[in-house]
Amino acid sequence: MRAVQELQSVVSQLSAEELARFREWFDKFDAEVWDRQFEEDAKSGKLDQLANQAIADFQAGKCKQL
């Protein structure tokens, strides 16, 4: 928890330019973490039930084109 408080303190003192660069870096970092988690979940089968339900709904005509 202390590390989070230290980060909050440092981030709150960044200039507008530094904050923009940090935000850009963090967005990329966060997206990469999310992608890795999604890939792990897909490989482990955690998403199989959702995929099967989506296929069943599609086959039952419960979907519409966007």
C-alpha positions as CSV (number, residue, x, y, z in Angstrom):
1,M,0.0,0.0,0.0
2,R,2.9,2.3,0.7
3,A,4.1,2.0,-2.9
4,V,0.7,3.2,-4.2
5,Q,0.8,6.2,-1.9
6,E,4.3,7.0,-3.1
7,L,3.2,6.7,-6.7
8,Q,0.2,8.9,-6.0
9,S,2.4,11.6,-4.5
10,V,4.9,11.5,-7.4
11,V,2.1,11.5,-10.1
12,S,0.3,14.4,-8.5
13,Q,3.5,16.5,-8.8
14,L,4.1,15.9,-12.5
15,S,3.9,18.7,-15.0
16,A,1.2,18.6,-17.6
17,E,3.7,17.4,-20.2
18,E,5.1,14.7,-17.9
19,L,1.5,13.6,-16.9
20,A,0.6,13.3,-20.6
21,R,3.7,11.1,-21.2
22,F,2.9,9.0,-18.1
23,R,-0.7,8.6,-19.1
24,E,0.4,7.4,-22.6
25,W,2.9,4.9,-21.1
26,F,0.4,3.7,-18.5
27,D,-2.4,3.2,-21.2
28,K,0.0,0.9,-23.2
29,F,1.2,-0.9,-20.1
30,D,-2.4,-1.5,-18.9
31,A,-3.5,-2.7,-22.3
32,E,-0.6,-5.2,-22.4
33,V,-1.5,-6.6,-19.0
34,W,-5.1,-6.9,-20.0
35,D,-4.2,-8.7,-23.2
36,R,-1.9,-11.2,-21.4
37,Q,-4.7,-11.9,-18.9
38,F,-7.3,-12.4,-21.7
39,E,-4.9,-14.8,-23.5
40,E,-4.3,-16.8,-20.3
41,D,-8.0,-17.0,-19.7
42,A,-8.7,-18.1,-23.3
43,K,-6.0,-20.8,-23.2
44,S,-7.2,-22.1,-19.8
45,G,-10.8,-22.5,-21.0
46,K,-12.2,-19.8,-18.7
47,L,-14.0,-18.2,-21.6
48,D,-15.3,-21.4,-23.2
49,Q,-18.7,-21.2,-21.5
50,L,-19.2,-17.6,-22.7
51,A,-18.2,-18.5,-26.2
52,N,-20.5,-21.5,-26.3
53,Q,-23.4,-19.4,-25.0
54,A,-22.7,-16.7,-27.7
55,I,-22.7,-19.4,-30.4
56,A,-25.9,-20.9,-29.1
57,D,-27.6,-17.5,-29.0
58,F,-26.5,-16.8,-32.5
59,Q,-27.7,-20.1,-33.8
60,A,-31.0,-19.5,-32.0
61,G,-31.4,-16.2,-33.8
62,K,-31.1,-14.1,-30.6
63,C,-28.6,-11.8,-32.3
64,K,-29.0,-8.8,-34.5
65,Q,-26.6,-7.0,-36.8
66,L,-25.1,-3.8,-35.7
